[in-house]
Amino acid sequence: MVADETGRFAFYNIPQDHYNIRARFVGFKAAVVSDIPFSADSTLHVEIVLSAENNSLDEVVVVGYGKQKKANLTGAVAQVSGKVLEDRSLPNISQGLQGMVPNLNLVPQDGKPTQSPSFNIRGNTSIGQGGSALVLIDGVQGDPSLLNPNDVASVTVLKDAASSAIYGARAAYGVVLITTKTPKKDRVSINYSADYSSKQPTVVPDIVDNGYTYATMFDSAWSAWNDYAQTAQNINKTQPFSKAYLEEYKKRNADPSLPKVETDQNGNYVYYGNTNWYDLLYKDYLGATSQNLSISGSSEKTSFYLTGRYYGQGGLFRYNSDDYHLYNLTGKGTVQVLPWLQITDNFQFSSRYYHNPLNVGEGGSIWRNLADEGHPSSMLFNPDGTLTFSAAYTVGDFVYGKNGIDMTKTVIRNTSGFVAAFLNNQLHIHGDLTFENTREDQKQIRVRVPYSTTEGVIAYVGTAYNDLNQDQYKTDYLATNIYGDYETHLGDHYLKAMVGYNYEQSVYNAFSAGRNGLIYADATDLNLALGQSINTGGGYENGLFWVAFTG
């Protein structure tokens, strides 16, 4: 039973008996009135008074290098638990956090599963330059798109400028702290979960797919653009056009039994199609699966937490599919070496693969080329099975299935640390050392796409390419923190102080090589490219960052 806006509720036509009534409201303790006698055909009034629930002030919130009760917070902080990510088919946690944290804005550039949008707090941050929040995973800067959503215990957002007092200028636009799970005390648990989901495009352009209607509209628009002084000779560059063609098209549109493809006196194909290129481009549905296994346990002096996850998502494109695979492995452990000393270790491995199909027509994207050359009046295939000119510029490139970028990113990170407690557990000294290796590999292949406008004659789209490029990026990251915090109560007052030191080093190396003149369309090695256009490149950066902080 739900009470009205004044808190009143009523039950009708209930049998004679003794009843218990339990009332609850958000922010108040639940109250129970027991053993209420009720006789038939009578009216009984019961008044229930709820008392405020103050336990929320005892909740612990991750703030900077430590934790603090909500009752003692003075900064602007928001926090959600990892439960908001549970039972959801997510390529990465960035997509799962959209709309979950007040004032946290996550706007991806596109819908690719590899996308990790910038974390923006409280809207526009500066004129012209913008600004993103600093994202830390277990205290170390990282890429949230590679994190296993099932490993997340909480996400905390530090919104105000006080974050800069701890993390320096990098935190000028706020800090997002992602904390991973730890094992529950005095128990061993094994959990396995699997989910399978079906997804579909949310919005697909509703285009004119009747070829005759399209051709008529094209003719009208072209003539008006040229002050009705000219008649188009082509629909852009891939399909011939004339008034006679339009008249013949009208007959064939009225009689669906007539062939959709003919050859003229010169042997050139003439099309009378009704092609919806977006239906050919996108699947109606795509599947995704997630398999997650976790083992955790703890005793009086030791604890461990092991998880492994595989996430796979089929591509959205019907041909040359943009498939995605992500693998995660996490291992955490603690050992209480002495009553005052605890040793910790946190290992994380992530590896993802994504295939990004390419379209070599005009060097533009598939959507731009569809806008230019995806004519409903044309078709995907010729009668002999070759691609049409319009198809080779657009979806036919994907059907050919040889152009694209294979992208792999692997991150290996290990953090070892300690916590020492002194002065009746009021003074804590923390120290940790993190090493992270990030490697990204990309292989891009662009080959010519064959098509035919005349029976028995093959031509090609993308003749300016026919090349292979390989890129490799490697980053070695080292970070160490040592800090101490002291907390105590002085009468009714709470006192907490912190002082520490942070040092970080990042070494970045890049290498790229490419060459044109692939000797055949299925070549996947630079040794099989014999062209004269050779390009190589590289890069090196060594960055240092250190800061002393107090709080």
N, C-alpha and C positions, 0 to 999 in steps of 0.2 A: 504494500500500500504506500503510495506517495502522497505526502501532505500537500496542502495548498500553500499559497504564498505567505499566509499568516501562521503556518505551522499546524493548522487544524487537520484532523483526519477523522473518518467515521467508518464504522462497519455496520452492515445491515443484514437482518435475517440470519443471524448466527444461532446455532443451537445452544441450549443450556449446558454449561460446563464451567470448569476453571481454566483460565487462560493466562499465558505469559505474553507480555508486550515488550518488544525491544525496539528502541528508537535510536536513530543515528543521523548525524549531519556532518558534512565536511568541516574539519577544523574543531570538532567537539568530540568528547568521549561518548561512546555508546552507553545507553542506560537501559536497564531492564526492570520492569515492574512485574513481579511474579505472583502466581496463584490468585488471580483476580476472579472472584465468583460472579457468575452471570446467570440470571434466570430468564426464561423465555418471556416475551412480551413486556420487557422492561427497558429502561434507558439508563445507561451508566456513563458517568463522566469521569475521565482519568486525566490528570495533569502530570506531565513529565517535564522535568527541567534538566537540560543538558549543561555540563560544565566544559569550559574551554580545554582544548587539547594543546599542550605546550611541548609535546615530545619532539616536534619538528625542529625546535631550537637546539636539540641535542644531536641532530644529524651532522655528520662529518662531511666537509666539503674540501676538495683538493684545491689549494691556492698556492701557486708558485712552487717553491721548493718544499712545501710542507702541507699539513692538513689543519683544519680549524673547524670548530663548531659554528653552526649558523648564528648562535647567540652572540658570538664574539666577532662576527664579520662587520667591517666598516666599509669595504669597497663594493662596487657593483659587480655581482657574480651571479651567473646562472648555471645550473647543472641538471643534466638528465642522466638516467641510468642506462646501461646497455640493453635494458628490456625493450626500449623503443626500436631496437634493431632485430629483435627476435621474431622468428616465424615469418620472415620476409625474404623474397628472392632478390638479393642485392648483389650487383657486380662489385660495388665498393660502398663503404660506409658514408661517403660524402652524399650519395643519393639518398641514403636512408635518413640522414639528419635534416633534410629539407623540411622546414616548417615545424621542427621539433623544439628548437631553442629560441626563446624570445630575443629579438634583435640580431640574430645570426642569419645573414643573407648568403645563400649559396645559389649562384646562377651559373650553370655549366655553359660552355660555349656551344656544345652540341650534345647529342644523345649517345655518343660512343661510350662503351663500358669502361674505356681507359680514362675518361674525363675525370679530373679532380678539380672542381671549381675552386676559385679563390674564396677564402673565408673572410667575409666582410662583416664587420660589426657596426651597427647603428648607421648604415647608409653611407653617403658620400663623405669621404675623409679629407680630401684636399682638392683644390681646383687644378685640373689638368693631370696631376700625377696619380691620383687614386691612392689606394693603400690596402694591403691585405694583412690579416692577423697572422701572428706567429703560431704555427701548429707544432706542438710537442707531443710525442708518443712516449709515455713512461719517462718523461723528462728530457727526451732527446728529439731534436728536430727531425721530422720524417714525412713521408708521403702517405697520407691516410687512405689513398685509393688502393694501396697494396695490403691493407690490414684486414685480417679476418674479422668480420662483424661479430662472430660468436665469441671472440676474445675480449670484447670491449666491456669493461665494468662500469665506466662513467665517462661523460664528456662535460668538462667544465669550461665556461667562457668567462674570462676576466675582461671586463668591458672598459674600465676606466684607465686613466693615464698612470695610475699607481703601478701598473704592470711594468712600466719602463724603469722603475726604481730597482727592479730585480733583474730584468732581462735586457735592459739597455734600449738603444734606439730601435732595435728590431721589433720591439713590442709597442711601438708608438701607436699602432692601430689595434691594440688588444692582443690577447693570447687565448688560444684554444688548447686545453690540456686533455689529452686522451689517455686514460688509465686502463690497463688491461687487468684481467681477472687474476685472483690468487686463490689457492685451494682453501676449502673450508676445514676448520680445525677438527682433529680427531676422527677423521673418517676418510675412507677410500671410495671413490666413485668412478664409474665408467659410463660414459654417455655416448650414444651414437644417434645421429639424426640424419635424415635424408628428405629432401623435398624436390618435387618436380613441379614446374610451373609452365604455363603457356602465356605468351605475350603477343601483342599485336600492335601495329602502328596506331597511334592515337589520332592523327590527322593526315589524310592523304588528299592531295589536290583533286578536286572534282572537275575533270577536264572534258571538253567536247571530244567524244571518241567516234562520232560519225564522220567518216572521211569527207563525204560530200558537203555536209554542213560546214566543216572546217575549211574546205577549199573555197566555198562560196564566201565565207567571212574573210578569208585571206584576200580574195580577188577584190572584194568591196573595199577593204582597208588599203590595199595597195593603190587602187585607182584613186581613192580620195586623197591619199598622201601625195600623189603626183598630179593633182588637179584634173583627174579624169582624162589626162592626155596620153597615158601610157597603159599598156597591158603587160603584166608580169610574164617573164619567160621562164622563170624558175621559182619554186618555193624555197627561198634562201639558196643554198648551193647544192642540195642533194636530190631534188626532184624537179624534173621539167614540168612546165605549166603553160597552158594556152586556153583560149576561149573554146576551141574545138574539144580539148580535153575535158573542160568543165561540162560541156553539153553531153559528151559521151558518159561522163561520170553520173549525170542526172538520170540517164536511162538505166545504168547498172545499179544505182541506188534504189530505183523503183522496182527492179527485178533481181532479187537476191540470188536467183539461180544462175545468173551469168558469172563467168570466171572473174576472180579478183585480180588476176595478173594476166597480162597479154604481152606479146612482143610486136613492135612496130615493124615497118618495112626495112629498117636498118638493123634489126635484131636486138634493139634496146627494150628493156623491160618497161612496161607501163602498169602502174599500180592503181587499184581502186579499193583500197583497204579501209578497214574500220578498226584501227589499232589503238588500244589504250596502253601506252608505254609504261605508265605507272603500275598497272596491273602486272605487266611483265617484269618490272624492276623489283617490286616488293613481294615478299611472301605474305600470305594471309595471316599466318601465325608462325611464331618461332618458339622453340622450347629451351628451357634452362633447367639445370640440375645442380644441387649442392649436396655434398657428402661431407659430414663433419664428425670426427671422433675425438673425444677428450678423455684423458685419464688423469685424475688428481688424487692426492692423498696427503695426510699430515700426521705427525705424532707430536710428542711434547717438544722435541728439539729439531725436527726436520719437516720439510714439506716439499712437494713437487707438483707441477702442473704441466701436462703435455697435451697439445692439440694438433690435429692435422685436418686440413680442409681442401677439398677440390670443388671449384665452381666452373661450370662450363655453360656457355650460352651460344646457341646457334645464331647465325647471322640473319640480318633483316633482309638482305638481298637474295633474290631467288637464284641468281647465278653469281659465280665467283664470290661465294658467301663470306661475309665479314665475321668469321668465327672468333670466339674469345675463350681463353682458358686461364685460370688462376689457381696457383698452388700455394698453400700456406703451411708452415710448420713452426710451432712455438714450444719452447721448453723453458720453464722457470723453476728455480729451486732455492731453498733457504736452509741454512744450518746454524743452529744456536751453539757456537763453539764454546762460549763461556757465558755465565749468567749475564754479563754485561756486553757481550759481543755477538753480533749476528752477521753471517756472510751470505750474500745473495748473488744469483746469476740469472740472467735473462737472455735467451737466445731466440732470434727470430729469422726465419727464412721465407722469402716471398719470390715467386717467379710467375710472370704472366706472358702470354703470347696473344697477339692480335694481328689479324690479316686485314689490311686496309686496301680494298680494290681501287684501281685507278682507271681513268678514262683518258685516252691519248688524243681523242679528237679535239683539235684546236688547243690542246693543252689545258682545257678548262675542267671544271668538275662535271660529274654526270648530270647534275640538275641544270647547270648552265647549258650544256650541250643538248639536253632534252628540250629546253626552251627554244633553242636555235633550230634544231634539226629533228626533233621528235614529232614528225608530222603524222597525224592519224590517218591521212590518206595513203601513207606508205605502209610497209609491212616489215616483219622481222626477217623472213627467209624468202629467197627466190625458189621457184619450182625445182631447181637442181640442188637445193640445200645450202647454197652459199648465202652469205649475209647481203642484205640490201645496203645501199649507200647510207641511207638514214640510220639503219641499224648499227652499222660500223661506227658511226659517230656517237652512238648512244648506248642502248642496252646491249646491242650486239657485241660491243667490246667486252662486257661482262660475260656474255655467253661464250665468247672465245676463251676467256678465263685465264689469261696469261699475264695480265698487267696488275701490279699491286705492290704493296710494301708489307713485308713480314717484319713485325716489331716484337722484340723480346726484351724484357727488363727483369733483372734479377737483383735482389737486395739481400745481403747477409749482414746481420748485426748482432753483436754480443755486448752486453753490459754486465760488468762485475762490480760489486760494491760491498760496503759494510755499513753497519749502524752500531755505534757504541753508546751506551747509556751510563750516566754518572749522576751523583748527587740525588739519590733516591728517585731516579728516572725523570728528573727535572731537566737535566742537560743531556742533549743528544748530539753526537758528532756523526755526520754522514759523509761518505766518500764513494765515488764511482768512477769507472773508466769505461768508455764506450768506443768500440771500433766498428765502423760500418763500411762495407764495400758495395758500391752500386755500379752495375754494368748494364748498358743499353746497347743493343745491336739492331741495326736496320738494314734490310736488303731490299732495294727497289729495282724492279724490272719493268722496262717499257719496251714493248715490241710493236711492230706494225700489225694492223688488223686488216685481214683480207676482206674484200667485198667484190660484188659484180654488178654492173649496170647493163652489161651485154652478155648474152649467153656465150659461155666458153672463154670469157676474158676476165682475168683477175687483176684488180688494182688494190691499192693499200691506203689506209688512213694512218697517220702518225709516222710518216717517213722521216721526220726531223729527229726522231728519237732512236729506237732500236738500241738501247743501252742498258747497262747494269751499273748500279752504284751501291757501295757498301759503306756504312758508317758505324763507328764504334765509339762509345763515350764511357769513360770510367772515372769514378770519384771515390777517393779514399778519405774517409772522415774520421777524425779522432776528437773525442771530447772527454773532459774530466771535470768533476765538480767535487769540492770539499766545503762543507758548511756546517755550522752548528746552530742549534736553537735552544733557548732556555725559556721555560714557562713556569709560572707559579701564581698563587693567589695571595694577595695581601689584604686580608680582611674580606670585604665585599668586592675588591678590585681584582681584575685579571690582568696579568702582565706576561707578554711574550716578546722576545727579542731574537733576532737572527743576524748572523754575519757569515759571509762565505766568499768563495772565489771560483770562477768558472774560466776554463781555457778550452778553445776549439781550434782545430786546424782542418782545412779541407784542400785536398790536392785533386785537381781535375785534369784529365788528359782526353784528347779527342783525336781521332784519325778517320780519314775518309779517302776512298779511292773509287774511281769510276772510269768506264771506257765504253765507247759506242762500237757499232759494227758486230753485233752478236751474229755468229755464223748460222744459227738456226733458232727458231722461236722458243724452243724448250731449254735453251742454254741457261745454266744457273751459276756459272763460274766465270770469274774475270779472265781466265786463260782462254775462254771461248769467245772473247771479244777481240776483234782484229782491226778496229777502226783507228783513225788518226786523232780523234778527240779524246785526250786522256786528262783526267783531272785528279789531283790529290790535295789533301788539306790536313790540317792538324790544329791543335790548340793546347795550351797549358796555362793553368792558373793555380796559384798557391795562396790561399787566404787564411789569415789568422784573426782570431777574435778572443778577447779576454775581458773579464769584468769582475770587479769586486763589488759586492752588494751588502746592504744592511736592511733590516726591517724591524 
